[in-house]
Amino acid sequence: MALQTHPTVDAHPYLTGNYAPVDREITETDLPVTGRIPDFLDGRYVRIGPNPLGTIDPARYEWFLGDGMTHGLRISGGRALWYRNRWVRSADISRRLGERWPGGTHRAGFDFPANTNVIAHAGRTLAVVEGGATAYELTDDLDTVGSFDFCGTLRGGYTGHPKTDPKTGELHAISYSPLGGPAVRYTVAGVDGRINHVVDIPLPDNTMMHDFALTEHHVIVFDLPVVLNVRALGSSLAHKLAGRALGRLARRHPVPDMISDMLWRGSARMSPDVNWPYRWDQNHEARFGVLPRGGSAADLRWFSIDGCFIYHTLNAYENGNVVVLEAPCFPTSYEGSSLPFDASPTLERWSLDLHTGAVRQERIDDRGQEFPRIDERLLGQPHRFGYTVGFDAAAVGEVERPQMLFKHDLVQQTSQTTGFGPGTQPGEFVFVAGDPEAAEDDGVLMGFVYDGSSNRSDLVILDATTLEAVARIHLPTRVPNGFHGNWIPAEATVER
């Protein structure tokens, strides 16, 4: 399906090189493969990211607000059966493509083409995003079913980083919204796809909470210094409808339900004109909150930390009375700019002593890195290995380019590094175990790698132990640098 090509956008770092969007949807079958795809892989690798549709104004573009496009590969029997890329059909995207909107609820938040993560839960494939926007359900072929509200149990938006408990299959999330006032909402969705536990957590400000952490018995809440800033609203939808007074209200109080309902319904009837309204606030105390699973907000215990921002958690776990959190840490984010990343993140570890209240922070690795992943069977439990994408050093005002893959042995305190050749840029790599009972690190890593010489991408499959390539699936197009995805086994979803 050919669509309008994009104008020259050299002025914006997230619209150039492999950050630039692709301009068409593609379906390709029987893809060429170099090497051998392991026989145990039977399912889909899916990933999503910003891919703005149509004409772009580089002076106003913000990466977090690019229209979501999913990319997927179906793998079975040692073959790459198909590759597809599809825009998420929000109401606005459907109109711009000349299609009928698939429909959905208006109570689950702002209508927006989700762009942050693709997950499987309760037999469904879900594209998810944060900031008060709705999730979208997709078919196995990545077509849009419609907006999703967890069977009528979700109101007011979801998150881009829910976490599946590997023991129970429950889906945990912490969600925030610019309309939600100074609070976030912790929810647990059962294996039936319905939310069965809700805790509203009051905060001193309307905080951006991109991720959180989960252990066997606790939830870790990140209250960090990026907060709602009404001056950043600019000509956004909220500014047009209600002015900055609405933003000032939402910073300190939840917007009344009647107004929220009106804004959610309105977002599906017009093209969004939105600025990302969160900025760094050096006066906001940085802290972690530890909430017992099943507890109430009154059970939350706070630990002050040095100012920083965390976009993605590697893992968290318990060591007796100590809760351990590992994550890449940015010294600031959105500080005086609409660019989210102001400096390189380093891999850090925090130890929170529930008995004494002490906090200890130590650096695991001081190289710039992000997009951390582990063997998800060990989420919330002690683990040994972690995998991150390494970045080259960027000048001020420039965007760091993904360059290599790091494998961290957190027990031996060593790391391995692998690259993919000159002019290449890897995305996030996910771990897939060789079989359900395989040991940690016994399996493969897979992720998209862009090759500038051919202007195309491959899905690269690595032996997780050695980091040697076992297969490359050659795509007919490039996959722009984006956000997150997962390996979804064939048995994890049921076509509806």
PyMOL commands that set and color helices and strands:
alter all, ss='L'
color gray80, all
select helices_A, chain A and resi 13-15+17-19+63-65+91-96+230-232+237-252+257-267+297-299+376-378+490-492
alter helices_A, ss='H'
color red, helices_A
select strands_A, chain A and resi 27-29+33-35+43-50+68-76+79-87+117-121+124-128+135-138+144-148+163-164+171-175+183-189+195-202+213-214+218-223+226-228+278-280+287-292+301-304+315-319+322-329+346-353+359-365+369-373+385-391+402-409+414-418+424-426+430-433+443-451+456-463+469-474+485-489
alter strands_A, ss='S'
color yellow, strands_A
deselect
rebuild
show_as cartoon
